[in-house]
Amino acid sequence: MLTSKQRAKLASLASTMDPLVHLGKAGAAEGVSSALDRALADHELVKLRFVDFKGERRELAAQLAEKNRAELVRVIGNVAVLYRRNPDPEKRKIELD
């Protein structure tokens, strides 16, 4: 569980990032989930853009975060920010206090 201070730091880091995963007409299909899983494994912090299903973006973002064992940092507009800490301390790119 992230604290508000940690969420703020992650949101700040994500503000300069481009979305790595796009959720389109296929919805939260297995392909989107596996792409998100790979992106989280590689980058820890990922932006997800909702091209479609914009009305259900909060629910879908929460479902994808839970399915990929990630934390939902923030949903702003049509973009969700997710974070999953790398289990290997040597591969961690983001340090949270």
C-alpha positions, 0 to 999 in steps of 0.5 A: 500500500502506497502512502500519499507521499509515495503516490505524489512522488510516483505521479511526479515521475510519471508526468514526464513519461509517455504512455507505454500501453494503450487500451483500445477497442479490445478492452482489457483483453489478455493482450493488454494485460500481458503488455502491461505486465511486461511494461511493469517488469521492465519499467516499474512505473507505467502510464496506460492511455484509454483510447476507448472505454473512457467511461469505465477507466477507473474500474478497468484501471483498478482491475488491471492493477489487481490482475498484474499485482500493481498499485494504481497510483492515479487516474487523471483524464484518460491516463492511468499510472500504475506501479509495481516494485521490482522484486530484485533490489539490483534491478529497481529503478525507483526508490521509495522511502 
